[in-house]
Amino acid sequence: MGDIADQMLEGSMCQWCGEFIDDETGWPTVCAGCQLEHNVDQHGNKLPEIEDGLHQKLAS
């Protein structure tokens, strides 16, 4: 595989947008920006919906 694919698999790059992540996890992960934008955890799993406005306050 290429360098970018290897970095995504090692967790040093976001598996969705390619942003570099400071702490390499050793497995594919999602950056904080993608977590907020798509309401997922660091592994890309969808989080339960929360009441209107609260998610927006957390993102601010």
C-alpha positions in Angstrom: 0.0 0.0 0.0 1.0 3.6 -0.2 2.2 5.9 2.6 -1.2 7.6 3.0 -3.1 4.3 3.4 -0.5 3.0 5.8 -0.8 6.2 7.9 -4.6 5.9 8.0 -4.4 2.2 9.0 -1.9 3.1 11.8 -4.1 5.9 13.1 -1.7 8.8 12.4 -4.2 10.2 9.8 -8.0 10.5 10.0 -9.5 7.7 8.0 -12.2 10.0 6.6 -10.5 13.4 5.8 -6.8 12.6 6.0 -6.0 15.2 8.7 -3.0 14.3 10.8 -3.6 13.1 14.3 -1.1 13.9 17.0 -1.4 10.6 19.0 -1.0 7.5 16.8 -3.5 4.9 18.0 -2.3 1.9 16.1 -5.7 1.4 14.4 -7.8 3.5 12.0 -9.4 6.4 13.7 -11.5 9.6 13.0 -10.3 13.1 13.9 -12.1 15.4 16.3 -13.5 17.5 13.4 -15.1 14.5 11.6 -16.4 13.3 15.0 -18.3 16.5 15.5 -19.4 16.9 11.9 -20.8 13.4 11.6 -21.7 12.7 15.2 -19.5 9.6 15.5 -16.9 8.3 18.0 -13.2 8.0 17.3 -13.8 4.7 15.6 -16.5 6.0 13.2 -19.4 4.5 15.1 -22.6 6.6 15.0 -23.4 8.1 18.4 -27.0 8.3 19.7 -28.9 11.5 18.8 -29.0 14.1 21.5 -31.5 16.9 22.1 -31.5 19.8 19.6 -28.9 22.5 20.2 -26.8 20.6 22.6 -24.6 19.1 19.9 -24.1 22.6 18.4 -23.1 24.0 21.8 -20.5 21.3 22.2 -19.1 22.0 18.7 -18.6 25.8 19.6 
